[in-house]
Structure formats: structure tokens, C-alpha cells
Amino acid sequence: MSEALIKHFATNLIAWHGKDGRQGLPWQSIRDPYAVWVSEIMLQQTQVATVLERYPRFMKRFPTVKKLAAAPLDDVLAEWAGLGYYTRARNLHACAKQVMEEFGGEFPKDPVLLKQLKGIGRSTAGAIAAFAFHERAPILDANVKRILARLFGIEGAIQEKAVNDELWLLAKTLLPKKAPDMPVYTQALMDFGATWCTSRKPICLSGERKCPFEKECQANLSNQVLVLPRKVIKAKSPEFNCDMLLLRHGDSVLLQRRSEKSIWGGLWSLPESIWRAKEKSSPATDNAVNLTAKELFKLVLPDERNSSALNACHSIKRGLDIKHVFTHRRLWMQIWHVDSGSAVKFASDDLKWVPLRQLGRYGLPQPIKLLLQGLNLTRGDDLRN
């Protein structure tokens, strides 16, 4: 392991950022831990370009941790709609309440205490501590793991505990000595991995610019830049079918709140059947074209509620078959259009008739939001969040 690289890494990285790093991002150069925290959570698994648009809107809607904690969860989910990974939004809301109740509305500066908050892992805790409190706390997101694995020639899959522990030790060892350097250093790490030491097209292989670490990078010296870090080969994502009921009465549509433990947890969507494993040889849906209303309602509303809803049904029409790709699975959604002669009342609070003009107030899964827009059920601006 190069002692010189360890000694000068932080200094050289900060110098690189001053010349080639990203500047002027709305969450840079701020020390408000609430604003830092929101940006860190939003940037997880979301492209910077998308966050640049959505972050200012979210902060305008919920400018303080107190405002976020006091807001209904539905409002938070509606503002988050389209960003995906909705567990983040639910955790944001829960964490805001936790900060208010356990810390008097002030984020703790200690990364150990930050890590105890809902939805905040070790790396995010380090980022908040570094940006907001100038604490010498390391981060280790996917970008940083890739940088360190390449620079120091770390073999083994990064999912392995021994490899992960080694990377954390390296991340801590490389920290700048001066605490005031922590914000720019931490931002530089993120930027270097996101823009230069990228997964598929690192700058050192393009020949466009010279990497400041090319003479010391073990992956570069051994021609393993695209090999490191090693990853466990993922199994092919499973595929599922389900039926969804688009039930309308007048200017309203029936929505159902999803369980918080499910995918799209806490969002409002169309009532749906249980997901069924999709066989390789089967078409997009395993239901016949002539699925009857009785069969459909039994699938989607499988208890005593379906009888009154079924009796009010006027017609049933097969609609679009929509494919949606999640991180670890694929779902084929068969949409069934049904008109109801009356707004049937349901005992469950998780079933609600929502006027079309009010759909924008509800957090909707992106494919359902696009479906409703495409059907012109409401004006496009009513569904924009």
C-alpha cells in the first residue's frame, strides 16, 4: 500500500475538485443539517439532474424539520412521487418526528447518534456530520468503494464483510487532517466517483483528461480498471403478473392505499390482485381476454366488499398491459376498466373514491400516475408533483 498516496490523497483530491469538481449545486456550501440530510437521502439512487429539479421544491414545501414532522405522510409521499424508492420518503417523515421528539428538533453532530435515526446508515451519517458539522467522519457509498478498490487494488467482492471492513478502514485513514476541509473533501469524493472514476467509462481509459492518481492507481497499473471492484453476479430478476382495477364513477376513481411493508408502500394506487410468478412461456398476463367482472372483483377485492361493488358495475373492458421494472423484479400490470353506477362505500379507510381533479394531492406510483395522465382522466398539471 502506497504511503505517499495515503499521505497526499486528501490534498490532491481537494485540488482536483477546485479545478474539475461540480460547483454551484444547491446543497453545497450549506451547514444546515436538515437541508444536508434531505439532499443526501434524495441523492440516494436518484440522478443529480432529477434532484436539481426536485430538491428546491421539496425544501420550499417542507423548509424545516419541524414542518416535515408535522406534515401528513400523504403530503410527503405526494411531494416525493416520481423519485422512486418510497421507503426513503417514509423514513424521512419518521426521522423528522424522531429528531423533534428525541433531540428537541436539532440534529445530533455525532455520527454514532445520527446513525440511530430512521433511514440513516453509516455513510449518510458521515456525510451529514462532515458537511454540517465539519466532523472528521468517513463516507463509503458505491462511488467511494469503487475509487478505493481501484486505487489500492482491493480484491474480493465489495459485498463481502472482510472487504467492506477494509474499505471502511481505508476511508477513515484517508481523511484530511484539518476538520474545516471535510465538506469540500467529502464532496470531492462523491464527484470524483460520479464524474471521473465511473463504473463503465472512467476518465483514465478515455484519454480525454489525465487522472491525478493514474501513476499510483493499482487498477490502472495492472490493467484492471474495469475489473475492480469485483461484484457478486446477480441472479436474473423475477417477473410477476397482476390485475389492476381502474374503477370509475362519474368524475372519481377508486384508489387503494398500499401497505407500508409492500413495494410502493404508503402510496395510493389502483386496487390489485396478488402478484403471480410469470412463466417464461406465458404472455404478458396469464388471464384470458374474457375475464368476467365477478372473477376480477374476486381477485382484487377478495372479501365481502366485492359484492356491492360488483352489483354496481356497468361494464368491464380490458385495457393496457403495463410493464414496470423495479430494482430486483419486473411486474406486468393488466389494467381492467370498469364503470360503476354508484360510489360504493367501503368500510376500510384504505379504499377511497378520489375526484379526478384532486389526484395531484396523492402520492401515486409513477406508472399509475402516467396511466391516469395518458387516459386524460384529469388535466396534466393536476398530477404534477
Buried (B, 14 or more C-beta within 10 A) or exposed (E): EBEEBBEBBBEBBBBBBEEBBBEEBEBBEBEBBBBBBBBBBBBBEBEBEBBEEBBEEBBEBBEBBBEBBEBEBBBBBBBBBBBBBBBBBBBBBBBBBBBBEEEEBEBBBEBEBBBEBBBBBBBBBBBBBBBBBBBBBBBBBBBBBBBBBBBBBBEBBBEEEEBBEBBBEBBEEBBBEEBEBBBBBBBBBBBBBBBBBBEEEBBBEEEEEEBBBEEBBBBBEEEBBEEBBBEEEEEEEEBBBBBBBBBBBEEBBBBBBBEEEEBBBBBBBBBBBEBBEBEEEEEBBBBEEEBEBEBBBBBBBEEEBBEEBBEBBEEBEBBBEBEBEEEEEBBBBBBBBBBBEEEBEBEEEEBBBBEBEEBBBBBBBBBBBBBBBEBEBBEEEBBEB
